[in-house]
């Protein structure tokens, strides 16, 4: 069996497409999402209907402790992660000069810190 592929932000859009394609290539999927459980379940069902395997991995990549706990649990279960797709991100669309510090912080914590937390 191929190693697991961890896809962050996999409940919709590009992340879902990556998870579905990696599953089609034979990778079991660790399907990460932050809060949209119904969408994550739908992607998992689509993978399984096509003969693949997926495990839901709900945690916020911006939360270092949550990421560490998830990885520790996978290590305890001896899950080998061989592929990481760091797709989780948020957008705070609007003119840059009008962007609030809170929006900037949320974007950076998810898009940049989240990448660091997962791959470190």
PDB file as gemmi writes it, atoms N, CA and C in Angstrom:
CRYST1    1.000    1.000    1.000  90.00  90.00  90.00 P 1                      
ATOM      1  N   UNK A   1       0.840  -1.180   0.000  1.00  0.00           N  
ATOM      2  CA  UNK A   1       0.000   0.000   0.000  1.00  0.00           C  
ATOM      3  C   UNK A   1       0.885   1.242   0.000  1.00  0.00           C  
ATOM      4  N   UNK A   2       0.490   2.239  -0.782  1.00  0.00           N  
ATOM      5  CA  UNK A   2       1.219   3.501  -0.824  1.00  0.00           C  
ATOM      6  C   UNK A   2       1.051   4.229   0.506  1.00  0.00           C  
ATOM      7  N   UNK A   3       1.983   5.142   0.811  1.00  0.00           N  
ATOM      8  CA  UNK A   3       1.822   5.926   2.036  1.00  0.00           C  
ATOM      9  C   UNK A   3       0.638   6.878   1.911  1.00  0.00           C  
ATOM     10  N   UNK A   4       0.165   7.317   3.056  1.00  0.00           N  
ATOM     11  CA  UNK A   4      -0.933   8.280   3.082  1.00  0.00           C  
ATOM     12  C   UNK A   4      -0.507   9.590   2.431  1.00  0.00           C  
ATOM     13  N   UNK A   5      -1.478  10.246   1.835  1.00  0.00           N  
ATOM     14  CA  UNK A   5      -1.301  11.604   1.343  1.00  0.00           C  
ATOM     15  C   UNK A   5      -2.148  12.500   2.240  1.00  0.00           C  
ATOM     16  N   UNK A   6      -1.501  13.441   2.888  1.00  0.00           N  
ATOM     17  CA  UNK A   6      -2.198  14.432   3.704  1.00  0.00           C  
ATOM     18  C   UNK A   6      -2.484  15.627   2.815  1.00  0.00           C  
ATOM     19  N   UNK A   7      -3.756  15.950   2.667  1.00  0.00           N  
ATOM     20  CA  UNK A   7      -4.153  17.116   1.880  1.00  0.00           C  
ATOM     21  C   UNK A   7      -4.865  18.070   2.829  1.00  0.00           C  
ATOM     22  N   UNK A   8      -4.265  19.246   3.052  1.00  0.00           N  
ATOM     23  CA  UNK A   8      -4.906  20.225   3.915  1.00  0.00           C  
ATOM     24  C   UNK A   8      -5.898  21.032   3.087  1.00  0.00           C  
ATOM     25  N   UNK A   9      -6.953  21.473   3.745  1.00  0.00           N  
ATOM     26  CA  UNK A   9      -7.991  22.222   3.043  1.00  0.00           C  
ATOM     27  C   UNK A   9      -8.646  21.387   1.961  1.00  0.00           C  
ATOM     28  N   UNK A  10      -8.909  20.113   2.269  1.00  0.00           N  
ATOM     29  CA  UNK A  10      -9.361  19.156   1.258  1.00  0.00           C  
ATOM     30  C   UNK A  10     -10.865  18.999   1.166  1.00  0.00           C  
ATOM     31  N   UNK A  11     -11.624  19.835   1.850  1.00  0.00           N  
ATOM     32  CA  UNK A  11     -13.079  19.654   1.828  1.00  0.00           C  
ATOM     33  C   UNK A  11     -13.745  20.267   0.609  1.00  0.00           C  
ATOM     34  N   UNK A  12     -12.996  21.051  -0.162  1.00  0.00           N  
ATOM     35  CA  UNK A  12     -13.595  21.656  -1.355  1.00  0.00           C  
ATOM     36  C   UNK A  12     -12.509  22.187  -2.275  1.00  0.00           C  
ATOM     37  N   UNK A  13     -12.905  22.579  -3.452  1.00  0.00           N  
ATOM     38  CA  UNK A  13     -12.028  23.256  -4.394  1.00  0.00           C  
ATOM     39  C   UNK A  13     -10.801  22.467  -4.788  1.00  0.00           C  
ATOM     40  N   UNK A  14      -9.678  23.172  -4.845  1.00  0.00           N  
ATOM     41  CA  UNK A  14      -8.413  22.579  -5.277  1.00  0.00           C  
ATOM     42  C   UNK A  14      -7.992  21.443  -4.346  1.00  0.00           C  
ATOM     43  N   UNK A  15      -8.177  21.611  -3.048  1.00  0.00           N  
ATOM     44  CA  UNK A  15      -7.802  20.559  -2.095  1.00  0.00           C  
ATOM     45  C   UNK A  15      -8.587  19.285  -2.323  1.00  0.00           C  
ATOM     46  N   UNK A  16      -9.875  19.404  -2.559  1.00  0.00           N  
ATOM     47  CA  UNK A  16     -10.709  18.232  -2.841  1.00  0.00           C  
ATOM     48  C   UNK A  16     -10.250  17.557  -4.118  1.00  0.00           C  
ATOM     49  N   UNK A  17      -9.971  18.344  -5.154  1.00  0.00           N  
ATOM     50  CA  UNK A  17      -9.504  17.775  -6.425  1.00  0.00           C  
ATOM     51  C   UNK A  17      -8.176  17.046  -6.245  1.00  0.00           C  
ATOM     52  N   UNK A  18      -7.270  17.609  -5.456  1.00  0.00           N  
ATOM     53  CA  UNK A  18      -5.982  16.947  -5.188  1.00  0.00           C  
ATOM     54  C   UNK A  18      -6.195  15.629  -4.449  1.00  0.00           C  
ATOM     55  N   UNK A  19      -7.055  15.649  -3.443  1.00  0.00           N  
ATOM     56  CA  UNK A  19      -7.322  14.431  -2.665  1.00  0.00           C  
ATOM     57  C   UNK A  19      -7.917  13.342  -3.559  1.00  0.00           C  
ATOM     58  N   UNK A  20      -8.852  13.717  -4.405  1.00  0.00           N  
ATOM     59  CA  UNK A  20      -9.500  12.749  -5.290  1.00  0.00           C  
ATOM     60  C   UNK A  20      -8.485  12.173  -6.276  1.00  0.00           C  
ATOM     61  N   UNK A  21      -7.632  13.006  -6.828  1.00  0.00           N  
ATOM     62  CA  UNK A  21      -6.623  12.528  -7.787  1.00  0.00           C  
ATOM     63  C   UNK A  21      -5.586  11.632  -7.112  1.00  0.00           C  
ATOM     64  N   UNK A  22      -5.116  12.021  -5.948  1.00  0.00           N  
ATOM     65  CA  UNK A  22      -4.141  11.188  -5.236  1.00  0.00           C  
ATOM     66  C   UNK A  22      -4.754   9.844  -4.844  1.00  0.00           C  
ATOM     67  N   UNK A  23      -6.016   9.847  -4.462  1.00  0.00           N  
ATOM     68  CA  UNK A  23      -6.703   8.586  -4.150  1.00  0.00           C  
ATOM     69  C   UNK A  23      -6.792   7.721  -5.402  1.00  0.00           C  
ATOM     70  N   UNK A  24      -7.058   8.329  -6.552  1.00  0.00           N  
ATOM     71  CA  UNK A  24      -7.128   7.584  -7.808  1.00  0.00           C  
ATOM     72  C   UNK A  24      -5.771   6.963  -8.158  1.00  0.00           C  
ATOM     73  N   UNK A  25      -4.696   7.577  -7.672  1.00  0.00           N  
ATOM     74  CA  UNK A  25      -3.352   7.050  -7.896  1.00  0.00           C  
ATOM     75  C   UNK A  25      -2.974   5.997  -6.856  1.00  0.00           C  
ATOM     76  N   UNK A  26      -3.892   5.685  -5.954  1.00  0.00           N  
ATOM     77  CA  UNK A  26      -3.669   4.614  -4.993  1.00  0.00           C  
ATOM     78  C   UNK A  26      -3.251   5.033  -3.606  1.00  0.00           C  
ATOM     79  N   UNK A  27      -3.188   6.317  -3.354  1.00  0.00           N  
ATOM     80  CA  UNK A  27      -2.822   6.769  -2.007  1.00  0.00           C  
ATOM     81  C   UNK A  27      -4.045   6.792  -1.101  1.00  0.00           C  
ATOM     82  N   UNK A  28      -3.944   6.237   0.102  1.00  0.00           N  
ATOM     83  CA  UNK A  28      -4.984   6.513   1.095  1.00  0.00           C  
ATOM     84  C   UNK A  28      -4.845   7.984   1.487  1.00  0.00           C  
ATOM     85  N   UNK A  29      -5.946   8.622   1.784  1.00  0.00           N  
ATOM     86  CA  UNK A  29      -5.955  10.074   2.001  1.00  0.00           C  
ATOM     87  C   UNK A  29      -6.253  10.421   3.449  1.00  0.00           C  
ATOM     88  N   UNK A  30      -5.462  11.342   3.994  1.00  0.00           N  
ATOM     89  CA  UNK A  30      -5.795  12.028   5.246  1.00  0.00           C  
ATOM     90  C   UNK A  30      -6.405  13.343   4.797  1.00  0.00           C  
ATOM     91  N   UNK A  31      -7.712  13.442   4.921  1.00  0.00           N  
ATOM     92  CA  UNK A  31      -8.489  14.531   4.358  1.00  0.00           C  
ATOM     93  C   UNK A  31      -8.704  15.596   5.431  1.00  0.00           C  
ATOM     94  N   UNK A  32      -7.862  16.632   5.391  1.00  0.00           N  
ATOM     95  CA  UNK A  32      -7.932  17.680   6.400  1.00  0.00           C  
ATOM     96  C   UNK A  32      -8.946  18.756   6.033  1.00  0.00           C  
ATOM     97  N   UNK A  33      -9.616  19.236   7.058  1.00  0.00           N  
ATOM     98  CA  UNK A  33     -10.530  20.369   6.933  1.00  0.00           C  
ATOM     99  C   UNK A  33     -10.626  21.015   8.305  1.00  0.00           C  
ATOM    100  N   UNK A  34     -11.076  22.257   8.322  1.00  0.00           N  
ATOM    101  CA  UNK A  34     -11.205  22.959   9.596  1.00  0.00           C  
ATOM    102  C   UNK A  34     -12.602  22.845  10.164  1.00  0.00           C  
ATOM    103  N   UNK A  35     -13.630  23.143   9.342  1.00  0.00           N  
ATOM    104  CA  UNK A  35     -14.960  23.208   9.931  1.00  0.00           C  
ATOM    105  C   UNK A  35     -16.088  22.671   9.055  1.00  0.00           C  
ATOM    106  N   UNK A  36     -15.880  22.495   7.778  1.00  0.00           N  
ATOM    107  CA  UNK A  36     -16.964  22.089   6.896  1.00  0.00           C  
ATOM    108  C   UNK A  36     -17.053  20.561   6.829  1.00  0.00           C  
ATOM    109  N   UNK A  37     -17.598  19.987   7.885  1.00  0.00           N  
ATOM    110  CA  UNK A  37     -17.668  18.529   8.005  1.00  0.00           C  
ATOM    111  C   UNK A  37     -18.486  17.891   6.882  1.00  0.00           C  
ATOM    112  N   UNK A  38     -19.594  18.502   6.518  1.00  0.00           N  
ATOM    113  CA  UNK A  38     -20.448  17.928   5.468  1.00  0.00           C  
ATOM    114  C   UNK A  38     -19.700  17.858   4.135  1.00  0.00           C  
ATOM    115  N   UNK A  39     -18.978  18.914   3.794  1.00  0.00           N  
ATOM    116  CA  UNK A  39     -18.221  18.906   2.539  1.00  0.00           C  
ATOM    117  C   UNK A  39     -17.105  17.874   2.585  1.00  0.00           C  
ATOM    118  N   UNK A  40     -16.425  17.747   3.731  1.00  0.00           N  
ATOM    119  CA  UNK A  40     -15.367  16.750   3.873  1.00  0.00           C  
ATOM    120  C   UNK A  40     -15.934  15.338   3.741  1.00  0.00           C  
ATOM    121  N   UNK A  41     -17.077  15.096   4.345  1.00  0.00           N  
ATOM    122  CA  UNK A  41     -17.742  13.788   4.222  1.00  0.00           C  
ATOM    123  C   UNK A  41     -18.089  13.487   2.771  1.00  0.00           C  
ATOM    124  N   UNK A  42     -18.514  14.494   2.027  1.00  0.00           N  
ATOM    125  CA  UNK A  42     -18.863  14.300   0.618  1.00  0.00           C  
ATOM    126  C   UNK A  42     -17.628  13.932  -0.210  1.00  0.00           C  
ATOM    127  N   UNK A  43     -16.496  14.577   0.052  1.00  0.00           N  
ATOM    128  CA  UNK A  43     -15.257  14.246  -0.658  1.00  0.00           C  
ATOM    129  C   UNK A  43     -14.816  12.829  -0.291  1.00  0.00           C  
ATOM    130  N   UNK A  44     -14.890  12.493   0.997  1.00  0.00           N  
ATOM    131  CA  UNK A  44     -14.544  11.145   1.458  1.00  0.00           C  
ATOM    132  C   UNK A  44     -15.412  10.105   0.760  1.00  0.00           C  
ATOM    133  N   UNK A  45     -16.705  10.362   0.667  1.00  0.00           N  
ATOM    134  CA  UNK A  45     -17.629   9.430   0.010  1.00  0.00           C  
ATOM    135  C   UNK A  45     -17.277   9.273  -1.459  1.00  0.00           C  
ATOM    136  N   UNK A  46     -16.937  10.364  -2.115  1.00  0.00           N  
ATOM    137  CA  UNK A  46     -16.562  10.304  -3.526  1.00  0.00           C  
ATOM    138  C   UNK A  46     -15.308   9.453  -3.720  1.00  0.00           C  
ATOM    139  N   UNK A  47     -14.338   9.618  -2.847  1.00  0.00           N  
ATOM    140  CA  UNK A  47     -13.104   8.821  -2.912  1.00  0.00           C  
ATOM    141  C   UNK A  47     -13.426   7.351  -2.716  1.00  0.00           C  
ATOM    142  N   UNK A  48     -14.231   7.050  -1.699  1.00  0.00           N  
ATOM    143  CA  UNK A  48     -14.563   5.659  -1.396  1.00  0.00           C  
ATOM    144  C   UNK A  48     -15.427   5.018  -2.480  1.00  0.00           C  
ATOM    145  N   UNK A  49     -16.336   5.782  -3.084  1.00  0.00           N  
ATOM    146  CA  UNK A  49     -17.157   5.250  -4.175  1.00  0.00           C  
ATOM    147  C   UNK A  49     -16.310   4.868  -5.381  1.00  0.00           C  
ATOM    148  N   UNK A  50     -15.168   5.537  -5.545  1.00  0.00           N  
ATOM    149  CA  UNK A  50     -14.259   5.242  -6.650  1.00  0.00           C  
ATOM    150  C   UNK A  50     -13.262   4.139  -6.280  1.00  0.00           C  
ATOM    151  N   UNK A  51     -13.405   3.576  -5.073  1.00  0.00           N  
ATOM    152  CA  UNK A  51     -12.527   2.484  -4.649  1.00  0.00           C  
ATOM    153  C   UNK A  51     -11.342   2.910  -3.821  1.00  0.00           C  
ATOM    154  N   UNK A  52     -11.259   4.187  -3.474  1.00  0.00           N  
ATOM    155  CA  UNK A  52     -10.147   4.679  -2.669  1.00  0.00           C  
ATOM    156  C   UNK A  52     -10.441   4.630  -1.186  1.00  0.00           C  
ATOM    157  N   UNK A  53      -9.499   5.157  -0.427  1.00  0.00           N  
ATOM    158  CA  UNK A  53      -9.602   5.149   1.030  1.00  0.00           C  
ATOM    159  C   UNK A  53      -9.286   6.548   1.551  1.00  0.00           C  
ATOM    160  N   UNK A  54     -10.093   7.008   2.495  1.00  0.00           N  
ATOM    161  CA  UNK A  54      -9.869   8.334   3.081  1.00  0.00           C  
ATOM    162  C   UNK A  54     -10.244   8.326   4.549  1.00  0.00           C  
ATOM    163  N   UNK A  55      -9.489   9.083   5.321  1.00  0.00           N  
ATOM    164  CA  UNK A  55      -9.732   9.267   6.745  1.00  0.00           C  
ATOM    165  C   UNK A  55      -9.892  10.760   6.973  1.00  0.00           C  
ATOM    166  N   UNK A  56     -10.949  11.150   7.659  1.00  0.00           N  
ATOM    167  CA  UNK A  56     -11.148  12.563   7.965  1.00  0.00           C  
ATOM    168  C   UNK A  56     -10.142  13.017   9.016  1.00  0.00           C  
ATOM    169  N   UNK A  57      -9.592  14.198   8.804  1.00  0.00           N  
ATOM    170  CA  UNK A  57      -8.580  14.744   9.701  1.00  0.00           C  
ATOM    171  C   UNK A  57      -8.939  16.194  10.029  1.00  0.00           C  
ATOM    172  N   UNK A  58      -9.931  16.370  10.923  1.00  0.00           N  
ATOM    173  CA  UNK A  58     -10.386  17.729  11.221  1.00  0.00           C  
ATOM    174  C   UNK A  58      -9.478  18.448  12.219  1.00  0.00           C  
ATOM    175  N   UNK A  59      -8.776  19.448  11.734  1.00  0.00           N  
ATOM    176  CA  UNK A  59      -8.020  20.345  12.607  1.00  0.00           C  
ATOM    177  C   UNK A  59      -7.697  21.610  11.833  1.00  0.00           C  
ATOM    178  N   UNK A  60      -7.430  22.668  12.566  1.00  0.00           N  
ATOM    179  CA  UNK A  60      -7.094  23.960  11.986  1.00  0.00           C  
ATOM    180  C   UNK A  60      -5.580  24.039  11.839  1.00  0.00           C  
ATOM    181  N   UNK A  61      -5.080  24.148  10.612  1.00  0.00           N  
ATOM    182  CA  UNK A  61      -3.638  24.183  10.390  1.00  0.00           C  
ATOM    183  C   UNK A  61      -2.980  25.387  11.057  1.00  0.00           C  
ATOM    184  N   UNK A  62      -3.746  26.424  11.339  1.00  0.00           N  
ATOM    185  CA  UNK A  62      -3.207  27.603  12.005  1.00  0.00           C  
ATOM    186  C   UNK A  62      -2.962  27.367  13.494  1.00  0.00           C  
ATOM    187  N   UNK A  63      -3.509  26.297  14.032  1.00  0.00           N  
ATOM    188  CA  UNK A  63      -3.386  25.960  15.456  1.00  0.00           C  
ATOM    189  C   UNK A  63      -2.270  24.930  15.641  1.00  0.00           C  
ATOM    190  N   UNK A  64      -1.105  25.395  16.037  1.00  0.00           N  
ATOM    191  CA  UNK A  64       0.077  24.535  16.167  1.00  0.00           C  
ATOM    192  C   UNK A  64      -0.186  23.336  17.067  1.00  0.00           C  
ATOM    193  N   UNK A  65      -0.878  23.529  18.179  1.00  0.00           N  
ATOM    194  CA  UNK A  65      -1.142  22.421  19.094  1.00  0.00           C  
ATOM    195  C   UNK A  65      -2.063  21.376  18.463  1.00  0.00           C  
ATOM    196  N   UNK A  66      -3.055  21.826  17.706  1.00  0.00           N  
ATOM    197  CA  UNK A  66      -3.968  20.888  17.037  1.00  0.00           C  
ATOM    198  C   UNK A  66      -3.228  20.071  15.985  1.00  0.00           C  
ATOM    199  N   UNK A  67      -2.340  20.721  15.241  1.00  0.00           N  
ATOM    200  CA  UNK A  67      -1.547  20.004  14.233  1.00  0.00           C  
ATOM    201  C   UNK A  67      -0.649  18.985  14.916  1.00  0.00           C  
ATOM    202  N   UNK A  68       0.022  19.388  15.965  1.00  0.00           N  
ATOM    203  CA  UNK A  68       0.920  18.478  16.699  1.00  0.00           C  
ATOM    204  C   UNK A  68       0.167  17.274  17.247  1.00  0.00           C  
ATOM    205  N   UNK A  69      -1.027  17.500  17.773  1.00  0.00           N  
ATOM    206  CA  UNK A  69      -1.832  16.397  18.319  1.00  0.00           C  
ATOM    207  C   UNK A  69      -2.245  15.429  17.207  1.00  0.00           C  
ATOM    208  N   UNK A  70      -2.647  15.950  16.065  1.00  0.00           N  
ATOM    209  CA  UNK A  70      -3.044  15.083  14.952  1.00  0.00           C  
ATOM    210  C   UNK A  70      -1.864  14.251  14.481  1.00  0.00           C  
ATOM    211  N   UNK A  71      -0.706  14.876  14.324  1.00  0.00           N  
ATOM    212  CA  UNK A  71       0.473  14.151  13.861  1.00  0.00           C  
ATOM    213  C   UNK A  71       0.905  13.105  14.885  1.00  0.00           C  
ATOM    214  N   UNK A  72       0.850  13.434  16.148  1.00  0.00           N  
ATOM    215  CA  UNK A  72       1.195  12.469  17.190  1.00  0.00           C  
ATOM    216  C   UNK A  72       0.264  11.261  17.148  1.00  0.00           C  
ATOM    217  N   UNK A  73      -1.013  11.497  16.918  1.00  0.00           N  
ATOM    218  CA  UNK A  73      -1.979  10.389  16.824  1.00  0.00           C  
ATOM    219  C   UNK A  73      -1.668   9.502  15.623  1.00  0.00           C  
ATOM    220  N   UNK A  74      -1.316  10.117  14.498  1.00  0.00           N  
ATOM    221  CA  UNK A  74      -0.972   9.318  13.319  1.00  0.00           C  
ATOM    222  C   UNK A  74       0.278   8.498  13.568  1.00  0.00           C  
ATOM    223  N   UNK A  75       1.259   9.088  14.237  1.00  0.00           N  
ATOM    224  CA  UNK A  75       2.486   8.358  14.553  1.00  0.00           C  
ATOM    225  C   UNK A  75       2.191   7.197  15.493  1.00  0.00           C  
ATOM    226  N   UNK A  76       1.317   7.406  16.465  1.00  0.00           N  
ATOM    227  CA  UNK A  76       0.949   6.329  17.390  1.00  0.00           C  
ATOM    228  C   UNK A  76       0.256   5.193  16.650  1.00  0.00           C  
ATOM    229  N   UNK A  77      -0.503   5.539  15.613  1.00  0.00           N  
ATOM    230  CA  UNK A  77      -1.181   4.530  14.796  1.00  0.00           C  
ATOM    231  C   UNK A  77      -0.281   3.989  13.689  1.00  0.00           C  
ATOM    232  N   UNK A  78       0.965   4.470  13.659  1.00  0.00           N  
ATOM    233  CA  UNK A  78       1.956   4.067  12.668  1.00  0.00           C  
ATOM    234  C   UNK A  78       1.506   4.318  11.233  1.00  0.00           C  
ATOM    235  N   UNK A  79       0.848   5.459  11.029  1.00  0.00           N  
ATOM    236  CA  UNK A  79       0.465   5.856   9.681  1.00  0.00           C  
ATOM    237  C   UNK A  79       1.654   6.543   9.027  1.00  0.00           C  
ATOM    238  N   UNK A  80       2.037   6.079   7.861  1.00  0.00           N  
ATOM    239  CA  UNK A  80       3.137   6.688   7.129  1.00  0.00           C  
ATOM    240  C   UNK A  80       2.579   7.736   6.171  1.00  0.00           C  
ATOM    241  N   UNK A  81       3.016   8.975   6.340  1.00  0.00           N  
ATOM    242  CA  UNK A  81       2.619  10.047   5.436  1.00  0.00           C  
ATOM    243  C   UNK A  81       3.772  10.266   4.468  1.00  0.00           C  
ATOM    244  N   UNK A  82       3.497  10.036   3.194  1.00  0.00           N  
ATOM    245  CA  UNK A  82       4.538  10.165   2.182  1.00  0.00           C  
ATOM    246  C   UNK A  82       4.333  11.338   1.247  1.00  0.00           C  
ATOM    247  N   UNK A  83       3.147  11.924   1.280  1.00  0.00           N  
ATOM    248  CA  UNK A  83       2.819  13.053   0.410  1.00  0.00           C  
ATOM    249  C   UNK A  83       2.094  14.092   1.255  1.00  0.00           C  
ATOM    250  N   UNK A  84       2.489  15.345   1.103  1.00  0.00           N  
ATOM    251  CA  UNK A  84       1.790  16.434   1.772  1.00  0.00           C  
ATOM    252  C   UNK A  84       1.429  17.481   0.720  1.00  0.00           C  
ATOM    253  N   UNK A  85       0.149  17.791   0.646  1.00  0.00           N  
ATOM    254  CA  UNK A  85      -0.324  18.886  -0.195  1.00  0.00           C  
ATOM    255  C   UNK A  85      -0.817  19.967   0.756  1.00  0.00           C  
ATOM    256  N   UNK A  86      -0.053  21.042   0.841  1.00  0.00           N  
ATOM    257  CA  UNK A  86      -0.393  22.132   1.750  1.00  0.00           C  
ATOM    258  C   UNK A  86      -1.277  23.117   0.995  1.00  0.00           C  
ATOM    259  N   UNK A  87      -2.566  22.853   1.040  1.00  0.00           N  
ATOM    260  CA  UNK A  87      -3.530  23.623   0.273  1.00  0.00           C  
ATOM    261  C   UNK A  87      -4.375  24.567   1.127  1.00  0.00           C  
ATOM    262  N   UNK A  88      -4.453  24.351   2.413  1.00  0.00           N  
ATOM    263  CA  UNK A  88      -5.323  25.177   3.259  1.00  0.00           C  
ATOM    264  C   UNK A  88      -4.947  26.645   3.147  1.00  0.00           C  
ATOM    265  N   UNK A  89      -5.939  27.466   3.049  1.00  0.00           N  
ATOM    266  CA  UNK A  89      -5.702  28.900   2.977  1.00  0.00           C  
ATOM    267  C   UNK A  89      -7.000  29.659   3.125  1.00  0.00           C  
ATOM    268  N   UNK A  90      -6.882  30.911   3.422  1.00  0.00           N  
ATOM    269  CA  UNK A  90      -8.040  31.795   3.495  1.00  0.00           C  
ATOM    270  C   UNK A  90      -7.717  33.044   2.689  1.00  0.00           C  
ATOM    271  N   UNK A  91      -8.746  33.684   2.239  1.00  0.00           N  
ATOM    272  CA  UNK A  91      -8.581  34.939   1.516  1.00  0.00           C  
ATOM    273  C   UNK A  91      -9.372  36.023   2.225  1.00  0.00           C  
ATOM    274  N   UNK A  92      -8.791  37.170   2.289  1.00  0.00           N  
ATOM    275  CA  UNK A  92      -9.486  38.350   2.797  1.00  0.00           C  
ATOM    276  C   UNK A  92      -9.480  39.338   1.641  1.00  0.00           C  
ATOM    277  N   UNK A  93     -10.357  39.084   0.691  1.00  0.00           N  
ATOM    278  CA  UNK A  93     -10.377  39.874  -0.530  1.00  0.00           C  
ATOM    279  C   UNK A  93     -10.761  41.318  -0.261  1.00  0.00           C  
ATOM    280  N   UNK A  94     -10.123  42.177  -0.992  1.00  0.00           N  
ATOM    281  CA  UNK A  94     -10.397  43.601  -0.888  1.00  0.00           C  
ATOM    282  C   UNK A  94      -9.123  44.368  -1.167  1.00  0.00           C  
ATOM    283  N   UNK A  95      -9.227  45.665  -1.262  1.00  0.00           N  
ATOM    284  CA  UNK A  95      -8.034  46.475  -1.509  1.00  0.00           C  
ATOM    285  C   UNK A  95      -7.037  46.331  -0.362  1.00  0.00           C  
ATOM    286  N   UNK A  96      -5.784  46.124  -0.712  1.00  0.00           N  
ATOM    287  CA  UNK A  96      -4.760  45.909   0.306  1.00  0.00           C  
ATOM    288  C   UNK A  96      -4.676  47.050   1.322  1.00  0.00           C  
ATOM    289  N   UNK A  97      -4.727  48.304   0.897  1.00  0.00           N  
ATOM    290  CA  UNK A  97      -4.632  49.384   1.890  1.00  0.00           C  
ATOM    291  C   UNK A  97      -5.767  49.373   2.918  1.00  0.00           C  
ATOM    292  N   UNK A  98      -6.883  48.768   2.551  1.00  0.00           N  
ATOM    293  CA  UNK A  98      -8.027  48.732   3.465  1.00  0.00           C  
ATOM    294  C   UNK A  98      -8.069  47.466   4.311  1.00  0.00           C  
ATOM    295  N   UNK A  99      -7.122  46.553   4.089  1.00  0.00           N  
ATOM    296  CA  UNK A  99      -7.123  45.290   4.831  1.00  0.00           C  
ATOM    297  C   UNK A  99      -6.836  45.546   6.303  1.00  0.00           C  
ATOM    298  N   UNK A 100      -7.638  44.952   7.165  1.00  0.00           N  
ATOM    299  CA  UNK A 100      -7.426  45.118   8.606  1.00  0.00           C  
ATOM    300  C   UNK A 100      -6.297  44.206   9.074  1.00  0.00           C  
ATOM    301  N   UNK A 101      -5.724  44.563  10.209  1.00  0.00           N  
ATOM    302  CA  UNK A 101      -4.686  43.728  10.806  1.00  0.00           C  
ATOM    303  C   UNK A 101      -5.238  42.335  11.106  1.00  0.00           C  
ATOM    304  N   UNK A 102      -6.489  42.259  11.554  1.00  0.00           N  
ATOM    305  CA  UNK A 102      -7.094  40.967  11.885  1.00  0.00           C  
ATOM    306  C   UNK A 102      -7.197  40.074  10.645  1.00  0.00           C  
ATOM    307  N   UNK A 103      -7.602  40.657   9.504  1.00  0.00           N  
ATOM    308  CA  UNK A 103      -7.665  39.886   8.260  1.00  0.00           C  
ATOM    309  C   UNK A 103      -6.277  39.423   7.838  1.00  0.00           C  
ATOM    310  N   UNK A 104      -5.306  40.338   7.906  1.00  0.00           N  
ATOM    311  CA  UNK A 104      -3.930  39.983   7.545  1.00  0.00           C  
ATOM    312  C   UNK A 104      -3.424  38.846   8.439  1.00  0.00           C  
ATOM    313  N   UNK A 105      -3.657  38.946   9.711  1.00  0.00           N  
ATOM    314  CA  UNK A 105      -3.217  37.919  10.653  1.00  0.00           C  
ATOM    315  C   UNK A 105      -3.869  36.571  10.350  1.00  0.00           C  
ATOM    316  N   UNK A 106      -5.150  36.569  10.049  1.00  0.00           N  
ATOM    317  CA  UNK A 106      -5.860  35.323   9.744  1.00  0.00           C  
ATOM    318  C   UNK A 106      -5.303  34.675   8.476  1.00  0.00           C  
ATOM    319  N   UNK A 107      -5.048  35.469   7.455  1.00  0.00           N  
ATOM    320  CA  UNK A 107      -4.478  34.951   6.211  1.00  0.00           C  
ATOM    321  C   UNK A 107      -3.090  34.368   6.469  1.00  0.00           C  
ATOM    322  N   UNK A 108      -2.250  35.084   7.177  1.00  0.00           N  
ATOM    323  CA  UNK A 108      -0.877  34.626   7.425  1.00  0.00           C  
ATOM    324  C   UNK A 108      -0.843  33.394   8.336  1.00  0.00           C  
ATOM    325  N   UNK A 109      -1.696  33.373   9.351  1.00  0.00           N  
ATOM    326  CA  UNK A 109      -1.704  32.224  10.264  1.00  0.00           C  
ATOM    327  C   UNK A 109      -2.118  30.950   9.537  1.00  0.00           C  
ATOM    328  N   UNK A 110      -3.077  31.054   8.635  1.00  0.00           N  
ATOM    329  CA  UNK A 110      -3.533  29.865   7.910  1.00  0.00           C  
ATOM    330  C   UNK A 110      -2.597  29.524   6.764  1.00  0.00           C  
ATOM    331  N   UNK A 111      -2.316  30.487   5.916  1.00  0.00           N  
ATOM    332  CA  UNK A 111      -1.570  30.215   4.696  1.00  0.00           C  
ATOM    333  C   UNK A 111      -0.086  29.990   4.933  1.00  0.00           C  
ATOM    334  N   UNK A 112       0.518  30.728   5.819  1.00  0.00           N  
ATOM    335  CA  UNK A 112       1.957  30.614   6.041  1.00  0.00           C  
ATOM    336  C   UNK A 112       2.287  29.774   7.275  1.00  0.00           C  
ATOM    337  N   UNK A 113       1.748  30.157   8.430  1.00  0.00           N  
ATOM    338  CA  UNK A 113       2.001  29.363   9.635  1.00  0.00           C  
ATOM    339  C   UNK A 113       1.465  27.947   9.489  1.00  0.00           C  
ATOM    340  N   UNK A 114       0.298  27.812   8.864  1.00  0.00           N  
ATOM    341  CA  UNK A 114      -0.285  26.476   8.676  1.00  0.00           C  
ATOM    342  C   UNK A 114       0.630  25.569   7.892  1.00  0.00           C  
ATOM    343  N   UNK A 115       1.220  26.075   6.827  1.00  0.00           N  
ATOM    344  CA  UNK A 115       2.197  25.305   6.052  1.00  0.00           C  
ATOM    345  C   UNK A 115       3.348  24.857   6.952  1.00  0.00           C  
ATOM    346  N   UNK A 116       3.897  25.782   7.729  1.00  0.00           N  
ATOM    347  CA  UNK A 116       5.023  25.476   8.616  1.00  0.00           C  
ATOM    348  C   UNK A 116       4.629  24.416   9.646  1.00  0.00           C  
ATOM    349  N   UNK A 117       3.466  24.575  10.282  1.00  0.00           N  
ATOM    350  CA  UNK A 117       3.038  23.626  11.310  1.00  0.00           C  
ATOM    351  C   UNK A 117       2.922  22.211  10.744  1.00  0.00           C  
ATOM    352  N   UNK A 118       2.401  22.089   9.561  1.00  0.00           N  
ATOM    353  CA  UNK A 118       2.150  20.753   8.985  1.00  0.00           C  
ATOM    354  C   UNK A 118       3.436  20.089   8.514  1.00  0.00           C  
ATOM    355  N   UNK A 119       4.314  20.825   7.838  1.00  0.00           N  
ATOM    356  CA  UNK A 119       5.491  20.175   7.264  1.00  0.00           C  
ATOM    357  C   UNK A 119       6.684  20.098   8.204  1.00  0.00           C  
ATOM    358  N   UNK A 120       6.668  20.851   9.268  1.00  0.00           N  
ATOM    359  CA  UNK A 120       7.808  20.801  10.172  1.00  0.00           C  
ATOM    360  C   UNK A 120       7.894  19.444  10.813  1.00  0.00           C  
TER     361      UNK A 120                                                      
END                                                                             
